[in-house]
Structure formats: structure tokens, C-alpha cells
Amino acid sequence: MDLAHERYEALERHILAVNPGADVKRVRAAFEYANNHHGPQLRKSGEPYIIHPIAVAEIINELDLDQDSIVSALLHDCIEDTDSTHDEIARLFGPQVAELVEGVTKLTRMQYTSREDEQMENLRKMFMAMAKDVRVILIKLCDRLHNMRTLQYQSDAKQKEKALETMEVYAPIAHRLGMQKLKWELEDLSLEYLDPVGFHDVETELRNITTLHAGFLDNMQAHIRERLAEEGVQCRVYGRLKHIYSIYRKMYAQSKTLNEIFDLYAFRVIVEDIPACYNVLGCIHDMFKPVLGRFKDYIGTPKPNGYQSLHTTVIGREGIPFEVQIRTWQMHQTAEYGVAAHWKYKQGMANEKLGTERDFEWVRKLLESQQDTDPDEFVRTLRVDMFADEVFVFTPNGDVKSLPAGATPIDFAYSIHSAIGNSMTGARVNGRIVTFETPLKNGDIVEIITSKSARGPSRDWMKICKSNEARNKIRQWFKKERREENIATGRSMFESELKHAGLSLSAITANQELLDILLRRVRCGQLDELYAAIGYGGLSAQKAAARIKEEMTRLGRLERQRAEAEAIQASVSAGETVYPSTPKDSILAPKRSSGGIVVEGLDNCMVKFSKCCTPVPGDPVVGFITKGYGVSIHRQDCPNADPARRKPEEAGRWVKVSWAQAPDAAYRTSIEISAKDRDGLALDVAMALSAVKVKVNNLSARSQPDGYATINLELAVKDQRELNGVINKLSQISGVFLVKRAGG
Ligand code: MN
């Protein structure tokens, strides 16, 4: 039997040892397929290439992952290094396996040469985002582990490059997935190549000290085991030296000597349940002197990646400090194998004890949804979806950019610099020319083609791009660069919007009164400014047209009121019966009037609600007969209606008014909110208003230079009760300290 088959047979035995009932026919077929395809290829070590995929499958089997993962591990380099294809693998081993192999291949093709620190986190995120299935990451990690174990056959340059990549990308990912054991081995292997001198120094010192402490680990282990047996605790005790990299880091980063490191030795006590953990802790503290401030309860407060244990440092009789970690079997599996452990422990996982930090949130969620499903189902649903709203791409220099999902070359260009976006004439993705609409994918290398004679962005880009950054920069450009054009486009946009509403632009611009009001409301000095604002996108044409319509309705209403009020005025000053058409006996009887107001002594007269205090039904009110505008209604507490301030000559014009029985109209009123300024304040106000379903006519928020904000609202409400409800709701918003009605 050749070496390849010998190794394969060993793998098969190990699979059956972990999973006695396993049907290994597919695994064998995958081995034969990979063996045929890799053929006579050799690794740098001189071994047949197939030895590598078998070794990766061995590590996957140790993690006790499902069979698809083992099969995929055997096939993981086929697409990259042989003439095998995705379709062929899908046909022979199923679409699941083909997806996994393809996923691993994508990660293999990614380049992670060393970059600045801030880039590293994006790289790690991209790595995880590119793998849609967490098994892809696990296979890639095992692949890297075997490559690191056999790195001695590579050139010096390759060794350094791979070791750095492993330290910066792979080990942190293993950590994030909670796979401590794998992480430690990756770190130690990397360190050996990155700082061979430092690595061997620590190694030698460790060897010396352990010779000095000869028998310490074994004795202590036996000692602890004995004591716990006396107490009747079922447990396993392991002793070990801390891994080299963790000691190296403490010595170099914190400049400590080996003697100052308290946890050179670590013992693990693994027990059946949580009460036993605390029981063991008590025994340990009874046997040895605990070091103050070194006790940590990660059972009560697990680490973000799900790690749980009790940690304590104590000093043995020989004066040697050591750490004791106490945990249950379940916690132990999670600590060693992280995400992979959940295949082993399908039930009883203490979900609520897992951290809530974002890094592990997705695993927690999956575990919650997994409770009643079988492990195979869990494997299928375990997707890496934590960065679903981001996409990570490279610049040609290898910098990583994070953009919103669905981002296009336009977003990319503006994320680099507005000058790049503004002079963009084309884009290449992975070396090929693409259209501006092309959505970018994780790992794409994007190159922007620019030209000095570029004509600048087009308005359509604002619809194509996904990031606010790009949209704002394009808007800025139009605002600055293209005033003439903005005016022309803005004017035609405005005109067509008006036409839509059945209005004509020329009729409106001819009405100076209307125009002045409109320009004031949109805060534009001149008509051109209004057009330009619409043109560059600072003001929407719909909004401007809607304002126009509102104003026209209002002016029309005023016109009618003026006419009717003149009639009233004429009657009042003549001392006549108020309304000629009203029978005498009903003059003093309250009558329904317009606007839901009953004016004593007057029937069917025009009323208007004063702007200063905006009364709503339920408010005590008083009326004032104006010259020519009907009866103006004030709240009784309005300063303008204060009896003490009324002019004597106008005393006769103040009239009693009251609300009609069932007002059905909505009343405009104004509210002012004072709050501590913060992000999202106006949004929260808008949300609260939409929650109480009140109609908002206008909302304007102003930040004060001193960190406070004022929000003015114009609402339409049915009555005082509804208004009080709104005020109540608004007062509950965080940061809001005063909600009051305008005026009054
Ligand atoms: Mn490989």
C-alpha cells in the first residue's frame, strides 16, 4: 500500500472511532477523487500532495464536524490546484460540498500581506463575510494549521509572510470563534518564525524553570486530585504549562521576567455541573493561599466569545504561583473548540449565559433558534451573516474599504476622495471594465479610471450609489460647479412638478404676493436660488410644489374671510342685528359656527384661530372681533387676551366663545420641545409622533451651540385631550426636558 492509501486508511479508522456508525463510502470516494486529481503533485516536503488534504480532514475529524466538512476538507484544494470544477464536485458529492469547497477556494485566493492595524480588522471581517457558511472558515483554519505545521519546507520569505498572516488574520479569527486550542497552536507556530530568537529564549527559560520545578506539575496534579476525591467530587484534573506565545507577550509587551508571571502553570479541573465548580473553588482556596485580585468568575460573566470558567491564582507550598481553571465539561468543550463544539453539544447549552457582544451575537442567535433542531439541521443553518450589511473591497494598493452592502464603483470612488469620484470616467473590478451600476462583492479589487477632462458626476449617480457619503459629495459638486445648469434643471423639474399638480409656473411667478411667501418659507432670497436648490438636490421639487399649493389654499381662504368679515364689521358698527338672515329669537342662543366654535351673540360668523396660542377644542377660549378678518380665537391664558392688557376702547370687541359639541375638524397647534441635543433626537420625536398617529404639518429642529436643541412642531389635533396625549408621549423621549405649547 502506498503512503497516500496508508494515511487514508488511518483517517477512516479515526472517523469510525469518533463516529462508530459512520458511512464512510463518500469519504473514500472523495479521497480517491482528490488523489486522482492531485496525481503526482508533490508538496515542498517531497510528500505526495494528497497527504495535505488528508491531514486537514484529520483535524476536521478531531473537531467532530459533520461528514460534508470532512469530504470538503479532502477536496479543498481540487478547484484551486487541479482541473476539477465546482459542477463536477456538485454532481459527485452534492451541492453542499461543492459550495464548501468553492468557499475555501475563495478564501485561498485572497491576499493578506501585512497592512496597517486599522486595515487588519476590516480584513478579518472580510474574511468572515466572504464565507457564507462557518464551516468554510473552520476548514480554512484547519488548512492553515496544517500548512503552519509544515512551514519548515518553505522559503524564508514565504515563512515570514505566512506566519504574519496567521498571527494577524487567522489566530484572531480562531479567537473570535472561541477556538482556544487552535488559536494557541497557530500563535506558537507563527511566533517561531516571526521572532525565532525570542521564541527560543522563552522556550529555553521555560525548560530551565520546569527542570527546577521538576515534578511540580505531576505532584500538584495528584495532590489536587486526592483532595477532591476525599470531598467526593467527580472530576478530571490536568496540569500544563501556558503556551509560549502568551508567556512571550507578557515578558515582552509587559516587560516582566519569567518569575513575575503568575500563571506559568495552569491546572484545569473539569467537573459535572456548576455547583461543583464553586465547590472545587472552595477546596482550592482552602488548600492554597489565593493571590488577591486574581479571582475571575467567567461563569457568572462569560467572555464575549462565549468562554466560561472560574479562574483563580494560588501559591503552592513550594512558593510557586499557579493558576487553576475550573469548569464543566460543556464549558470545556466550548473553550477548546468554540463554535465547533456546538456540533458535539446539541442540547443543554446555557444560551442566556453567552455574551451579547456583537462578535458572538450571531452564534448566540443561532443557538437560540437551534434548540429544537437536530445537529445536522443546525450545521445547515449556521451561516456567517454578521456582516450582511457591509461589503469589503480592496483598492489596487491593497487597502481595504468597508462600504454598505450593494455599493457600486461610484461609492468606492467617493470613499477614496471626492476628486476621484468627480473625475471618474470608468471602473475596473478584478481587472475587468464594469458599468457604474455593478454591485461590488467581498474581496473585489476595484480600480477607478479618472480623466482630467471628465465632465463630472451625472445626476443619475445619486440614484445608483448606496452610501450617503457619495450622495452628499455628488450633491456638493452640483451645488458648487453647476449653478447655471442647476437653475435650468431645477426650473424644469419645478415646472413639471407643478404641472403634475395642475398649476402653471408662469401663473405663479406672476403672483408676487404668493412668490414672496414661498421664497420666505423655503429660505431662498430669489427665484434663481430656489431653482438652483432644486437642481442640486437640496430641496425637492415635490416639497416646493406642495408649499405652493398650501399657500394658494390659505390665501384663497383669507380672501373669502376678508369678504365675509367686512360684512360683519359693517353690521356691528351699524348696531344692527348681526346677521340679516338670522331670526331675532335665536340671536343669543349658542349656535354652531364655522371651525367648531360658537360665538355668543353671533351666528355663522367667520372665525380664525390665532397664531400666537393656537387653541384646540377643550382649551378655555375667548374671541376678539377683528377689523375685517372675522372673530379671532385666543386661549384665555394667552398674553394677548389678558384682560389686564386689553385696551379700554376695544372692550366691546371681546366676546365670549365656546367650543361646539362635536367638532370634527382638526386644529392646527404649535408645540416647542427643549432637549439635550443628541444623535437621532429628531428621529425619535418623529417616531413618537407617528406612534400616536398625529398629523404633523411642520417639524423643525435647531441645535443650539451650547449642546441643547429646540424642536418646533406644527400639528393638527382634534382637541385638548389628544394634544395632552401627544405632549405626554413627547416628554418621555430621552433627553427631552420641556414640552410646551407655543404662546400662552
Ligand atoms: Mn490547502
Residues whose N, C-alpha, C, O or C-beta is under 5 A from the ligand:
A	BS01	MN	D77 D143
